[in-house]
Amino acid sequence: MQTRVFGTTGLRVSELVLGTGNFGTGWGYGSDRAEAARIFEAYADAGGNFIDTADVYQFGESEQILGDLLVGRREDFLLASKFTIGSAPKGGPLVTGNSRKAMIASVEASLRRLKTDRIDIYWAHYADGVTPSEELVRGFDDLARSGKILYAGLSNFPAWRITRAATLAELTRSVPVAAVQVEYNLVHRSPETDVFQAANALGIGIVSYSPLAGGMLTGKYRRGEGGRETGLGGRAFRPENTAEKAAVVDVLLNVAVEHATSPDKVAIAWVASKGVIPMVGPRIVEQLKSNLGSLDLVLSDEQIRRLDEVAHPMLNNDHDTLEGLKGRIQPISQVVA
């Protein structure tokens, strides 16, 4: 696996991130410790060095498993974790959300589970709609100055909050917002309209999760196979419930046939072609091994064009460019004539 520089950090990270939301069985669906270890070792053997988790994953079990797996080789991996939701099934208001109190309580608990003295990238998992950006930025900076985190990240935040936090961090000489994380795949392209533009302009690294739309883009649900469609009660899953989504899957399957490969590889390779780092979250090691095959798959310009054309991003006039408007707006002389 090759490495690439992540944003403007100088970090050289692998071109595929291992998401560990399936490490554990606390949610009633996931990988037991033995299978999680097999997935981790296969990823490491392939040259992967970027691991992502969260305190909420399997109610803390994901972090616990990773803590055991990282003993003796912590420095071989960039370790990222998240807070906001909390590790308890019904966390109280003081230990959830993005307040400084919740942040401190969460990072201390995550450090214990992960058996480490620091988290390399610490993400706010979601915007809580309450905590101001000033408090979030100051909290990240306090953690960085105390050595508990190295880089700050924002996950599932809108573009305006990303840019505000990044600007505040720059103006106050706080630890910069170095990373953003969003869902991005062939049936969810809205980050292209603002988040990607903001992050690229600010030199922020982008990690995209759910490149397979919860398994829908593998085509397995058409074959009647199980997965997140039922395993997590339908959460973290995008159903094939529109004609447009069905058309996306049709083209994806055709491109896979053209390469004599599996659809998951095509879907992940398409995400990677957009300049972001895909994150995969396998439940069994066979899924990871298949996903890793995307690294050797080169889509042609014509194939990318076909996928782009069928997978229309959710654009609106707020994100139109002058070039994009040409041909769709009448010249003013015709309008007033």
C-alpha positions, 0 to 999 in steps of 0.5 A: 500500500502506498502512502500520501501526505495528509492535508498540510500536516506532513503525515504520510498515511496509507491510501486506505483507512481502516474503520473499526466500527465493526470491532466488537459485538456490543451493538449486537452486530460486528466482529468478535475479538478473533475476527477483529484481530485477523482484519487488523493483521491483514490491514497491517500486512498490506502496509496500512497505517491509518486506524479510525475508531470512536468511543461510541463504536460497540459502546467502547469495545472497539477501542478496547480491542484496538488497545490490545492490538496496538500493544508493542507497535503503537508508533506503527499507526496513526490512531484516530478516535472520536467523541460526542456521542459517548461510550455508554448506551444512554450517556448523560448530558454532561458526558455527551455533546461537544462541551469542554467537559464532555471532551475531557471526560471522553478523551480520558476514557478513550486513552484508558481503553486504547492503552495509549498516552495520546490520540493522534487525530481526535475528531468531534464526531458530530456538531451538537448544535449547542457548543460554539466553535470557540469552545471546541477550538479552545478545547482541542488546543488545551488537549494538544498542549497537554499532549493528549492529542496531536491533531484536531478533526471534525466529522460530519460537520457542515462546511460553514462550521469547518471554515469557522473553526479552522479560521478561529484556530488560525487567528488564535494560534490554536492547534489547527483543524487538520482533518475532516471526515464525511460520508461520501460515495456514489449515492451520496455526493453532496460533500462535493458541493461545499465540504470538499471545496472548503477543506481543499482551500484550507489545506485540510485532509479529507477522509470519506467513510461508507464508500460502499453505502453500507453494502448497497454498492456491492450489489449483495442486497440484490442477491438476497444477502445480509449485512447492515440492511438488517444487522444494525436495524437499518442504520448506517445503510442507504437502501436502493429505493430510487430509480437513480440509485438503481441506475448507479448500481447497474453502471457500477456492476457493468464497470466491475464486469469490464474489469472482471472484478467485484463491485466493491473495488470499483466503488472504492476506486471511484471515491479514491479518484476524487482525491480523498482517502476512503475508509472501509469498515469490514466485518470479516477479513474476506471483506477487507481483502476484497476492499484492498483490491481497489488499490490495484484497480485503475478506472479509465476516464471513460468509466469515471465519466459514466459513473459521474453521469449516473450518480448526480450530486445533490447540487443547488444554486448556492453552489453553482459556478459561473462556468456551470451556469453557462448554457443554462441561463439566457443572456440578459438581452434575451431576458429583457427583450 
